[in-house]
Amino acid sequence: MALGRTANPSLNDKTFDNLPLPSLEREKMTLIGTVNKSAILLVLVVLAAAWSWSKLNSAADQGSLMPLLIGSAIGGLVVAIATVIRKEWAPITAPLYALLEGVMLGIISAIFEQRFPGIVFQAVLLTFGVALSLFIAYRSGYIKATENFKLGVVAATGGIFLIYLVGFVMSMFGSGIPYIHESGTVGILFSVFVVIIAALNLVLDFDFIEQGAERGAPKYMEWYGAFGLMVTLIWLYLEMLRLLAKLSSRR
């Protein structure tokens, strides 16, 4: 079965190309194995986030934690790139990525929570509610990752990436893209669109991992598949936070 596309940069249509195919069943990637690895990474994210959350809330000067925020974000990006390049490192780099991203998420979440009490709990519930709903819909066959579906999600994700990239470059010159980051109607609609696309990436990830298991990929690809899911879940959670913050600002 040919592998389809996915907009997730860690899970693309060439991920399983040229990988050695193990002969023993216990050495092959399985769905349940990937689920278990995903649960481990999720626990690591939560533990690291709880630690950095407490550090920010107890800090006399919250600005002193900005180096930790920036360092964990950059470190997570570096580890993610290393994982994509050297997939066999995933059993080590995937947990490290989860810890670094957890530290970043804890600080960001605490900042949002101080400004909008209750927003983090709402974002967490929505993120996992959407993820569970999409997983059930995918396994039940209500949502199918057809080629047209995949192409649409990939194109939309690429467009969002370009918008964020342009916005980042403009911010370096003291400017930015108007409206989309504000709490007006345009900004909220943009965030809703981004949340939808982030969520649909989960469908592509589910499909991709299932096909990888069917092809008998090496066991370490369970960690790699779990890493890919974490990338999407973290993106979805951050976009949920952004959307809820915009909605809260209008009250």
C-alpha positions as CSV (number, residue, x, y, z in Angstrom):
1,M,0.0,0.0,0.0
2,A,1.5,3.3,-1.0
3,L,2.0,5.9,1.7
4,G,0.1,9.1,1.4
5,R,1.1,12.6,2.1
6,T,0.9,14.4,5.4
7,A,1.4,18.1,6.1
8,N,3.2,17.2,9.3
9,P,6.9,17.8,8.4
10,S,8.0,14.9,10.6
11,L,5.5,12.5,8.9
12,N,5.7,12.9,5.1
13,D,5.3,10.6,2.2
14,K,9.0,9.6,2.2
15,T,9.4,8.8,5.9
16,F,9.4,5.0,5.4
17,D,11.4,5.0,2.2
18,N,14.6,3.0,2.3
19,L,14.1,1.8,5.9
20,P,15.2,-1.8,6.7
21,L,12.3,-4.1,7.0
22,P,12.7,-6.4,10.0
23,S,12.0,-10.1,9.6
24,L,10.8,-10.8,13.2
25,E,7.3,-9.6,14.2
26,R,8.5,-8.3,17.6
27,E,10.9,-6.0,15.7
28,K,8.1,-4.4,13.7
29,M,6.2,-1.2,14.3
30,T,2.7,-1.7,15.6
31,L,-0.3,0.6,16.2
32,I,-0.6,-0.3,19.9
33,G,3.2,0.2,20.3
34,T,2.8,3.7,18.8
35,V,-0.1,4.4,21.1
36,N,1.9,3.4,24.2
37,K,4.9,5.5,23.1
38,S,2.5,8.5,22.5
39,A,1.2,8.1,26.1
40,I,4.7,8.1,27.4
41,L,5.6,11.3,25.5
42,L,2.4,12.9,26.7
43,V,3.2,12.2,30.3
44,L,6.7,13.7,29.8
45,V,5.1,16.8,28.3
46,V,2.7,17.2,31.2
47,L,5.4,16.7,33.8
48,A,7.8,19.2,32.2
49,A,5.0,21.7,31.8
50,A,3.9,21.4,35.4
51,W,7.5,22.1,36.5
52,S,8.0,25.2,34.4
53,W,4.4,26.4,35.3
54,S,5.4,26.3,39.0
55,K,8.7,28.0,38.3
56,L,6.9,30.9,36.6
57,N,4.3,31.3,39.2
58,S,6.8,31.3,42.0
59,A,9.3,33.6,40.3
60,A,9.7,37.1,41.7
61,D,10.7,38.4,38.3
62,Q,8.9,36.4,35.5
63,G,11.2,38.0,32.9
64,S,14.0,35.9,34.4
65,L,12.4,32.8,32.9
66,M,12.4,34.2,29.3
67,P,15.8,32.6,28.6
68,L,14.3,29.3,29.7
69,L,11.3,29.8,27.4
70,I,13.5,30.7,24.4
71,G,16.0,28.0,25.1
72,S,13.4,25.3,25.4
73,A,11.7,26.4,22.2
74,I,15.0,26.5,20.2
75,G,16.1,23.3,21.8
76,G,12.9,21.6,20.9
77,L,13.2,22.8,17.3
78,V,16.8,21.5,17.0
79,V,15.9,18.1,18.5
80,A,12.9,17.9,16.2
81,I,15.0,18.5,13.1
82,A,17.6,15.9,14.4
83,T,14.7,13.4,14.8
84,V,13.4,14.0,11.3
85,I,16.9,13.6,9.8
86,R,17.9,10.6,11.9
87,K,14.8,8.6,12.6
88,E,16.7,5.8,14.4
89,W,17.5,8.3,17.1
90,A,13.8,8.7,17.9
91,P,13.8,6.5,21.1
92,I,16.1,9.1,22.6
93,T,15.2,12.3,20.8
94,A,11.4,11.9,21.0
95,P,11.4,11.9,24.9
96,L,13.9,14.8,24.9
97,Y,11.7,16.7,22.5
98,A,8.7,16.1,24.8
99,L,10.5,17.4,27.8
100,L,11.7,20.6,26.0
101,E,8.3,21.3,24.5
102,G,6.7,20.7,27.9
103,V,8.9,23.3,29.5
104,M,8.0,25.8,26.8
105,L,4.3,25.0,27.0
106,G,4.3,25.3,30.8
107,I,5.6,28.8,30.7
108,I,3.4,29.9,27.8
109,S,0.3,28.3,29.5
110,A,1.0,30.0,32.8
111,I,1.3,33.4,31.1
112,F,-2.0,32.9,29.3
113,E,-3.6,31.6,32.5
114,Q,-2.6,34.7,34.5
115,R,-4.3,36.9,31.9
116,F,-7.3,34.7,31.2
117,P,-8.1,32.5,34.2
118,G,-9.4,29.1,33.2
119,I,-8.2,29.3,29.6
120,V,-5.6,26.5,29.9
121,F,-8.1,24.0,31.2
122,Q,-10.5,24.9,28.3
123,A,-7.7,24.6,25.8
124,V,-6.6,21.2,27.1
125,L,-10.2,19.8,27.1
126,L,-10.8,21.1,23.6
127,T,-7.5,19.8,22.2
128,F,-8.0,16.3,23.5
129,G,-11.7,16.3,22.8
130,V,-11.0,17.2,19.1
131,A,-8.2,14.6,18.9
132,L,-10.3,11.8,20.4
133,S,-13.3,12.7,18.2
134,L,-11.2,12.7,15.0
135,F,-9.6,9.4,16.0
136,I,-13.0,7.8,16.5
137,A,-14.2,9.2,13.3
138,Y,-11.1,8.0,11.4
139,R,-11.3,4.5,12.9
140,S,-15.0,4.3,12.2
141,G,-14.5,5.3,8.6
142,Y,-16.5,8.5,8.8
143,I,-13.4,10.5,7.8
144,K,-11.1,9.0,5.2
145,A,-7.7,10.4,4.2
146,T,-8.3,10.4,0.4
147,E,-5.7,11.9,-1.9
148,N,-7.8,15.1,-2.4
149,F,-8.3,15.4,1.4
150,K,-4.5,15.1,1.9
151,L,-3.7,17.6,-0.8
152,G,-6.1,20.1,0.6
153,V,-4.7,19.9,4.1
154,V,-1.1,20.0,2.9
155,A,-1.8,23.1,0.8
156,A,-3.7,24.8,3.7
157,T,-0.9,24.0,6.1
158,G,1.7,25.3,3.8
159,G,-0.2,28.5,3.4
160,I,-0.5,29.0,7.2
161,F,3.3,28.3,7.5
162,L,4.0,31.0,4.9
163,I,1.7,33.5,6.6
164,Y,3.4,32.9,10.0
165,L,6.9,33.1,8.3
166,V,6.0,36.4,6.7
167,G,4.6,37.7,9.9
168,F,7.8,36.7,11.8
169,V,10.0,38.5,9.2
170,M,7.8,41.6,9.4
171,S,8.0,41.6,13.2
172,M,11.8,41.9,13.0
173,F,11.2,45.3,11.3
174,G,8.6,46.5,13.8
175,S,5.7,45.6,11.6
176,G,3.3,42.7,11.1
177,I,0.3,41.3,9.2
178,P,-2.7,43.3,10.2
179,Y,-5.9,41.9,11.7
180,I,-5.1,38.1,11.8
181,H,-3.4,38.4,15.3
182,E,-6.0,40.7,16.7
183,S,-9.3,39.8,18.5
184,G,-11.5,41.2,15.8
185,T,-13.7,39.2,13.5
186,V,-10.9,38.6,10.9
187,G,-8.5,37.5,13.6
188,I,-11.0,35.0,15.2
189,L,-12.0,33.6,11.8
190,F,-8.3,33.1,11.0
191,S,-7.6,31.3,14.3
192,V,-10.7,29.1,13.7
193,F,-9.3,28.2,10.3
194,V,-5.9,27.4,11.7
195,V,-7.4,25.2,14.4
196,I,-9.4,23.3,11.9
197,I,-6.4,22.7,9.7
198,A,-4.2,21.7,12.7
199,A,-6.9,19.2,13.7
200,L,-7.2,17.7,10.2
201,N,-3.5,17.1,10.3
202,L,-4.2,14.5,13.0
203,V,-6.3,12.5,10.5
204,L,-3.3,12.4,8.2
205,D,-1.0,11.4,11.0
206,F,-3.4,8.5,12.1
207,D,-3.5,7.3,8.5
208,F,0.2,7.6,8.0
209,I,1.1,5.7,11.1
210,E,-1.4,3.0,10.3
211,Q,0.1,2.5,6.9
212,G,3.6,2.4,8.4
213,A,2.5,-0.4,10.7
214,E,1.0,-2.3,7.8
215,R,4.3,-2.0,5.9
216,G,6.2,-3.5,8.9
217,A,8.5,-0.5,9.6
218,P,11.3,-1.0,12.2
219,K,10.3,-0.9,15.9
220,Y,12.0,2.5,16.6
221,M,9.4,4.0,14.2
222,E,6.9,3.7,17.0
223,W,8.8,6.4,18.8
224,Y,9.0,8.4,15.6
225,G,5.3,8.1,14.9
226,A,4.5,9.2,18.5
227,F,6.9,12.1,18.0
228,G,5.0,13.1,14.9
229,L,1.7,13.0,16.8
230,M,3.1,15.2,19.6
231,V,4.2,17.8,17.0
232,T,0.6,18.1,15.8
233,L,-1.0,18.0,19.2
234,I,1.3,20.7,20.5
235,W,0.5,22.9,17.5
236,L,-3.2,22.3,18.0
237,Y,-3.0,23.1,21.7
238,L,-1.2,26.4,21.0
239,E,-3.7,27.4,18.4
240,M,-6.5,26.6,20.8
241,L,-4.9,28.9,23.4
242,R,-4.6,31.6,20.8
243,L,-8.2,31.3,19.7
244,L,-9.6,31.3,23.2
245,A,-7.5,34.3,24.2
246,K,-8.9,36.3,21.2
247,L,-12.4,35.3,22.2
248,S,-11.8,36.2,25.9
249,S,-10.4,39.6,24.9
250,R,-13.8,40.5,23.3
251,R,-15.7,40.0,26.6
